[in-house]
Amino acid sequence: MPKQSTKMSGVQCLATENIWFDKRCYDEAEKCFYEGANGPTSQAKTALLQPKVSPQKRRHRNSSSHAGGDQELVSRMKSMELENHTLHKVVEEMRAALQKLESRVVVLEKSPAAVTCVKVAPVKQVKVENDDDDIDLFGSDEDDEEAERIKQERIDSYAAKKSKKPTLIAKSSILLDVKPWDDETDMGKLEECVRSVQMDGLLWGAGKLVPVGYGIKKLQINCVVEDDKVGTDILEEEITKFEDYIQSVDVAAFNKI
């Protein structure tokens, strides 16, 4: 019995306490206590520094914001009404144009006489009269002579024109190596002998002495020849006639001009 009475008295005590229902008030009191001991927190400072706004100013701000929103809504409604009016006008114009087209099609369908007909002009037939008596199937000697004469005149005129054109002369540049018998050969006399060879279409150029070995030198001389008049074989044959000075002649280079 004593234990049960003690338990009942504890439950009754908890039931009579209001501390848990007023926890918020106690938390606020604890916060104020610590702020008094350590100074106000940053949030409390900012809350203290912010100016207090009067209820009238708050109502004025709310009314101005509502007025701005109403003006924007009114402007939007006006623009939509203007756009709607323009669209209605365009639709009416399209309807009118469509009605005109329909009426025109109906008129054209009812009046077939309006369709233009293209008249085709009759083709005149030309009668060709063939006279078999006037046709000579085998020809005559006079026509053959006339055609031959015209042909000969054309050939003569072509030959005359061709003869007046300057003909292109083919030329070649030849480099010759003329070798003596030994080192005691007079190279100046040897060159004179070579240049003494003269032909139609032959033109001698520059020459020089090129050492071969053991004190022997050869004559390297250039010449220009016309291909139709002078050949390398004839040129070598004429140069090698000077047997006292010249041992051999070789073509070192041959180029077409």
C-alpha positions in Angstrom: 0.0 0.0 0.0 2.7 2.5 0.8 4.5 1.8 -2.5 1.3 2.3 -4.5 0.5 5.5 -2.7 4.0 6.8 -3.5 3.6 5.9 -7.2 0.3 7.7 -7.4 1.7 10.7 -5.8 4.5 10.9 -8.4 2.1 10.6 -11.3 -0.1 13.2 -9.8 2.9 15.5 -9.4 3.9 15.1 -13.1 0.3 15.8 -14.1 0.2 19.0 -12.2 3.6 20.3 -13.7 3.3 22.6 -16.7 7.1 22.8 -17.5 6.9 20.7 -20.7 4.0 22.7 -22.1 5.8 26.0 -21.5 9.1 24.8 -22.9 9.2 27.6 -25.4 9.1 30.2 -22.6 11.8 28.5 -20.7 14.0 28.3 -23.9 13.5 32.1 -24.4 14.5 32.7 -20.8 17.6 30.6 -21.2 18.5 32.4 -24.4 18.1 35.8 -22.7 20.2 34.7 -19.8 23.1 33.6 -22.0 22.9 36.8 -24.1 23.1 38.8 -21.0 26.1 36.9 -19.8 28.0 36.7 -23.2 26.5 39.6 -25.2 23.8 39.4 -28.0 24.4 37.0 -30.9 24.9 38.2 -34.5 21.3 37.5 -35.4 20.1 39.5 -32.4 22.4 42.4 -33.3 21.1 42.5 -36.9 17.6 42.4 -35.6 18.4 45.4 -33.3 20.2 47.4 -36.0 17.3 47.0 -38.5 15.0 50.0 -38.5 11.5 49.3 -37.5 8.9 49.8 -40.1 5.7 51.4 -39.2 2.4 49.6 -40.1 1.4 52.6 -42.4 4.6 52.2 -44.5 4.0 48.5 -44.7 0.5 49.1 -46.0 1.8 51.7 -48.5 4.4 49.3 -49.8 1.8 46.5 -50.2 -0.6 48.9 -52.0 2.2 50.1 -54.4 3.2 46.5 -55.2 -0.4 45.7 -55.9 -0.8 48.8 -58.1 2.3 47.9 -60.2 1.0 44.4 -60.7 -2.4 45.8 -61.8 -0.8 48.2 -64.3 1.3 45.3 -65.9 -1.8 43.2 -66.1 -3.8 46.0 -67.7 -1.0 46.7 -70.3 -0.9 43.0 -71.2 -4.7 42.9 -71.6 -4.5 45.9 -73.9 -1.8 44.4 -76.1 -3.8 41.1 -76.3 -7.0 43.0 -77.3 -5.0 44.9 -80.0 -3.5 41.7 -81.4 -7.0 40.0 -81.3 -8.4 43.0 -83.3 -5.7 42.7 -85.9 -6.2 39.0 -86.3 -10.0 39.5 -86.8 -9.3 42.1 -89.5 -6.9 39.7 -91.3 -9.5 36.9 -91.1 -12.2 39.2 -92.5 -10.0 40.2 -95.5 -9.2 36.6 -96.2 -12.9 35.7 -96.2 -13.7 38.5 -98.5 -10.9 37.4 -101.0 -12.2 33.8 -100.8 -15.7 34.9 -101.5 -14.6 36.8 -104.6 -12.7 33.8 -105.9 -15.7 31.5 -105.4 -18.0 33.9 -107.2 -15.5 34.2 -110.1 -15.2 30.4 -110.4 -19.0 30.1 -110.5 -19.3 32.7 -113.2 -16.6 30.9 -115.3 -18.3 27.6 -114.9 -21.7 28.9 -116.0 -20.4 30.8 -119.1 -18.6 28.3 -121.4 -18.5 30.9 -124.1 -15.9 32.8 -122.2 -13.4 30.1 -122.9 -11.3 31.2 -125.8 -10.8 28.9 -128.7 -7.6 28.8 -130.7 -8.3 28.6 -134.4 -5.8 26.6 -136.3 -5.0 28.0 -139.7 -5.3 25.6 -142.5 -2.0 24.5 -144.0 -1.7 25.2 -147.6 -0.6 22.3 -149.7 2.1 23.2 -152.2 2.0 21.0 -155.2 5.4 20.2 -156.5 5.5 19.4 -160.1 8.3 17.1 -161.1 9.4 17.2 -164.6 11.3 14.0 -165.3 12.4 15.3 -168.7 14.6 18.1 -167.2 16.5 15.7 -164.9 19.9 14.5 -166.2 20.8 11.4 -164.1 24.2 10.9 -165.6 25.3 14.6 -165.8 27.2 16.2 -168.6 30.8 16.8 -169.6 30.5 20.5 -169.1 29.6 20.2 -165.4 32.6 17.9 -164.9 35.0 20.3 -166.6 33.6 23.2 -164.5 34.0 21.2 -161.2 37.6 20.2 -162.2 38.5 23.8 -163.0 37.1 25.0 -159.6 39.0 22.3 -157.8 42.3 23.2 -159.6 41.8 26.9 -158.7 41.4 26.0 -155.0 44.5 23.8 -155.0 46.6 26.6 -156.7 45.4 29.2 -154.2 46.2 26.9 -151.3 49.7 26.2 -152.7 50.3 30.0 -153.2 49.3 30.8 -149.6 51.5 28.0 -148.3 54.5 29.2 -150.2 54.2 32.6 -148.8 54.4 31.3 -145.2 58.0 31.3 -143.8 59.3 27.7 -143.4 60.7 26.7 -140.0 64.4 25.7 -140.3 65.4 22.9 -138.0 68.7 23.5 -136.3 70.9 21.6 -133.9 73.7 22.6 -131.5 76.7 20.1 -131.6 79.6 20.0 -129.2 82.7 18.2 -130.7 85.7 16.7 -129.0 88.7 16.9 -131.4 91.7 14.8 -130.1 95.4 15.2 -131.3 98.0 12.5 -131.7 100.2 13.5 -128.8 101.2 16.4 -126.5 103.6 17.8 -129.2 100.7 18.6 -131.6 100.2 22.3 -132.2 96.7 22.9 -130.8 96.4 26.4 -132.4 97.1 24.9 -135.8 94.6 22.1 -135.1 91.8 24.6 -134.3 92.6 26.5 -137.5 92.2 23.3 -139.5 88.9 22.6 -137.8 87.5 26.1 -138.4 88.6 25.9 -142.1 85.8 23.4 -142.7 83.0 25.6 -144.2 79.6 24.4 -145.4 76.2 25.9 -146.2 74.3 25.7 -142.9 77.4 25.4 -140.7 78.3 28.0 -138.1 81.3 27.6 -135.7 81.1 28.7 -132.1 83.4 29.0 -129.2 86.2 26.5 -128.5 88.5 25.7 -125.6 91.3 23.3 -124.7 90.5 20.6 -122.1 93.3 18.5 -120.5 93.0 14.8 -121.1 96.1 13.4 -119.3 99.9 13.1 -119.6 100.1 16.6 -120.9 97.7 16.0 -123.7 94.8 18.4 -124.4 91.8 18.1 -126.6 89.9 20.8 -128.5 86.2 21.1 -127.4 84.4 23.3 -130.0 80.7 24.1 -130.5 78.9 24.6 -133.8 75.3 25.1 -135.0 74.1 23.3 -138.1 71.0 23.1 -140.2 69.6 19.6 -140.0 68.6 19.5 -143.7 72.0 20.7 -145.0 74.7 19.4 -142.5 75.0 16.0 -140.8 77.4 14.8 -138.1 78.8 12.1 -140.4 79.8 14.6 -143.1 81.2 17.0 -140.5 83.4 14.3 -138.9 84.6 13.1 -142.3 85.7 16.6 -143.3 87.5 17.3 -140.0 89.4 14.0 -140.0 90.9 14.8 -143.4 93.6 16.8 -141.5 95.4 13.6 -140.4 98.7 15.4 -139.5 97.0 17.1 -136.5 93.7 15.2 -135.7 93.5 11.7 -134.4 89.7 11.4 -133.9 86.5 13.4 -133.6 83.7 12.5 -131.2 80.3 14.1 -130.6 80.2 15.1 -126.9 76.7 16.7 -127.0 73.8 17.1 -129.5 70.8 19.3 -128.8 67.9 20.5 -131.0 67.3 24.2 -131.2 
